[in-house]
Amino acid sequence: MKIIDAKYVTSAPDVEHFPQSLPEFVFCGRSNVGKSSFINMILNRKNLAKTSSKPGKTQLLNLFLINNSVYFVDVPGYGYANVSKSQLDLFAKRVNGYFRDSKNLKCAFLLVDARHDPTKLDIQMVDYCRQYGIPHVIVMTKSDGVGTTKIYSRVKATREVLGLSKDDKIIVSSTLKKMGVDEAFEVIDSYLEEEGLNG
C-alpha cells in the first residue's frame, strides 16, 4: 500500500456510527504503549493520531481514512489509565463491542512494550482474538529501549508469554528508528489482496 491520502474522519462510540463500510485494521494495546505513535509512523504523518504522555487519552473509536478505501481504527487503551473505574468499564465495553460487531475487521495489530514481558491483559487480548477467530499480529513497540543485542531474547520471551508459535508474526518496531513500517504494510497488503483491493 502506498499512502496517497490519510485523514482523521471521526470518533465514534460503536461501528453503527462509522460513516461507511470499508475494510478495517484496528490498533490496540495497553494505555501508553504507543498506538498513536505507531499509526503516525506507518502513515508518515506527524500528528494525525493524537499522542499524549497521559494514559487514557483515547476514549472513543478513532477512525482514519486511508486512500479513501481503508479505515485504521485506534481504540481506547486497556490497563492503567488515570480515570474512574466507570470510565474504564465504558472503554472496555466500547472495545469489546467493536470486536464483536465489526463485520469489516481484517486484522488486529496488538501492541506490546518490547522492554517488558506482556501483561496479563495483553495475554487476555490475544486469547480473545483466538477465541473469536480475529486475525492478529503482535507489534513490539519501543524496541529502541531494548538494544539490538537483547531484542532477540525479548522477542523469544514475548512468544513464550503469549503462547505464540514460531510461525506467528511479530513486528519489532521503533518510532525513533522508523522500524516496522514495511512489515506492517506487508500484513495490510496481504489482507487487501484477499479482498481484491490493491490499497
Number of C-alpha atoms within 10 A of each C-alpha: 15 11 11 10 11 19 17 14 14 14 18 17 19 18 19 12 11 17 11 9 14 16 19 23 20 21 24 24 24 24 20 23 20 25 28 21 23 26 23 19 23 18 20 14 13 13 12 17 22 14 18 13 9 11 19 21 17 22 20 20 24 22 24 22 18 20 15 13 14 21 26 22 22 24 26 27 26 22 18 12 18 13 11 9 10 9 14 20 12 16 22 18 13 21 23 13 14 20 19 13 13 15 13 15 20 19 19 20 21 22 24 25 24 24 17 12 17 20 15 11 13 22 13 12 19 20 15 14 16 12 9 10 9 17 14 22 19 21 27 26 24 22 23 17 14 16 12 10 8 12 18 13 12 21 17 12 16 21 19 14 14 19 13 15 9 10 6 11 15 22 21 23 24 22 19 12 11 13 20 21 19 13 17 19 16 12 16 19 17 16 19 17 11 10 12 9 14 13 20
